[in-house]
Amino acid sequence: MAVLITGANRGLGKGLFDLYHAEGETWGTARSGDGWIGLEMTDDYSIESLPDKIRAPALELLICNAGILLDRDLSMKDQYRKDIWAQSFAVNTWGVFFLIQALLPKLRQAKTPKIAIISSMMASHTRARGHTYAYRASKAAVLNIGRNLAAELRPEAISVGIFEPGWVRTRMGTDQAPLDVSTACRQLKQNIDALDLSTSGRFIALDGSDHPF
């Protein structure tokens, strides 16, 4: 099975890469390159040229994991800058959409293609607690994109799942998080592997249940 994982150089991306690489043909991207396929999520050419770097005619699984959190705990009193919003949406939302668009030809060549979008519990309207507005909004937007892609791509038998990975001890999740990367990634992989057309369009919590939108 040919798999591509974005943001594979650390955190959840690295954990997922190690698990899938142990099973077969797997590629990983990183903004810096450094032994990974270089991918800048805000650069059109970087995204559009990515398919040529995947040495397989068909891509069975695309895991959209790369993301940024620029406004941790920022609130209205902190005077938000426009560039925080622009960068958050460029990577977490627009970048994911255009990445999927660029790789659809390879996904269409697979027998049972899947797209897994790694979102966040902060994308849910049930987590409306104030602060961290740009990150929350960008993740909510990509959740909406994932659900609509699931509807549009269903006739082509392409499954799309949106996955909430839990609060994990990564650079983004901080050391206060209760879950270690290994535990989270094993469960996350199980959820991704179970994705098919019957579950396409779901927002799936780490325990496999439906996460509230």
N, C-alpha and C positions, 0 to 999 in steps of 0.2 A: 504494500500500500504506500503510495506516494503522499507525503504529508509536508505542509509548509506551515511554520509557526513564526509569527512576527514577534519582535521583542524577546528573542530566545537567549539572549546573553546573560540574563539574570532573573532572579525571582521566579514567579510562576512559569514564565516562558522557558527558562532553563530547566526547571523541573519537568515540564511537559516534554521538552525536547529530549531529555535523557530517557524518558519512558518510551516515547515513540521511536527514537533512534535504535533502541534495543530490539525493536520488532521489525524494522525495515527501513526503507528509503525515506529519509527525513531531511528537510532543509530548514535552516533557521536564519532569521534576519536580525540585524542590529544596526542602529543608527551609525555607529562608529566603524562598522566592518570588523576589523580585528579577528579574522578567521571566520567570520560569519558573512552572509550575503549582505552587502551594504544596502540599507533602505532608509531614506528620509521620508517620513510620512507626509511632510508638507511640500514635497517637491514633485511636480508633475512628471518630469522625466524619470526620476528615480522609481516611481510607481509604474509608469508605462513600460519601462525597460525590464522590469522584474521578471515577467514570464519567460524572456529569453535566457534567463539565468537558471531556470529550473530545468534540469536535464532529464525531463520525463515528458512524454506526449500528453499524459493525463494526470490530473491532480485529484486524488480521492478526498483529501481533507485539507481545508484551509482553516487555521486557527488564528483569528484576529485578536492578538493579545497585547500588542504594543499600545501604550497609553501614557499620559502624563497627568500629574496632579500638581498644579501650580499655586493653588489658593487654599491650602489646608487651613481650616479654621478662620479664614478671613471672613469678616462680616461687614455690614454697611458702614460701620464707623471707621473701617480701614481704608476707605477711599479706593475702590477698585480701579484698575487701569484697563483700558480697552485691549491692550496687547495680551493680557491674561486671558480674556475671553476669546480673542482671535486664535491664539496658540492652542488653547484647550479644544476648541471646536475643530481646528485644522488637523490635529492629531487624533483625537478621540472620536470624531464624528465624520467629517468630510474625508479624512484620510482612509478610514475604514471603508466608506462607500466606494471611493475611487479604486481602492485596492481590490475589492471584490469585483468591480466592473472590469478591471484589467485582467483578472485571472479567470473570469467566467469561461472563456474559450477552452482553457485547460480543464476546468471542472466539468464542462459539458462532454468531454471525452471519456470521463470515468463512468463505470457501471453504476455505482451508488455514491455520487458525490455529496459531500457534506461541508457546510460552512458553520464554524463555531465562533461566535462573537463573545469575548470575555467582557462582561459588563461589571456592575457593582451593585451592592445593596442600596447604595446612595442614588441609584437611578429610579428607585421606587417612590411613588407618591406617598407611601406609608412612612417614608424616612424624611419627611419634610420638617426638619428641626432647625432650619436657618443655617447660615454661614456656608462656606465652600460652594458658592453658587455656580461658578463656571464649571467646575468638575461635575457637580450634580446634573446640571442642565445638559452638558455634553454627553454624559452617560445615559440620561433619559432619552436624548435624541437618537443615539445609536440603538437603543432598545426599540424605539419606534421604527427605525430603518430595518432592523432585523426582522421584526414582525411583518412588515410590508414586503420585504424580500421573500420571506417564507411563502406569502400568498402568491406573489408573482411567479416564483420559480417552481412552485408545486407541480404545474403541468409538465415541467421538464424533469421531474423526479429528483430535484435538488433540495435536500433538507437543510434548513437553517435553524440553528438553536442559539439562544442567548443564555449565557451561563453566569451565575453569581457564585464566585469562588469562596465566599466567606471572608473573614478578617484574618489575614495571613501575615506572619512575620517576614516581611520583605522591606526593602527600602521605602516603598510607598506605604505599606501597612504599619510600619514601625515595630519596635521590639515589644510593644505592649499587646500586640495581637495574640490571641490564644492558640492559633493554629500554626504548625510548622509547615514549611513548603512541601516536604515529602508527603505528609498526610493529606494535605489539601490537593496536591496534584494527582495522587492515586485515585481519590474519589472523583476529582474533576474529569480525569481520563475515563473513568467508568461511565460517567454521565454522557460524555461526548461520544464514546463508543456506542452507547445505547440509542443515540439520536437516529431517527428515521422519519419517514413522512408522517407517521402517526403522531409524532411528538414535535414535528416542525412548527416553529412559531412560538413555542413555549419559552417563558422566562424561568429557568430551572435553577433552584437553590442547590447548595452543595449536597444536601441530603437526598436529592432527586425529586423533591416535591416542587409544586408550582409556587414560584415566588410571586407575591402580589405585584402588579404593575404600578 
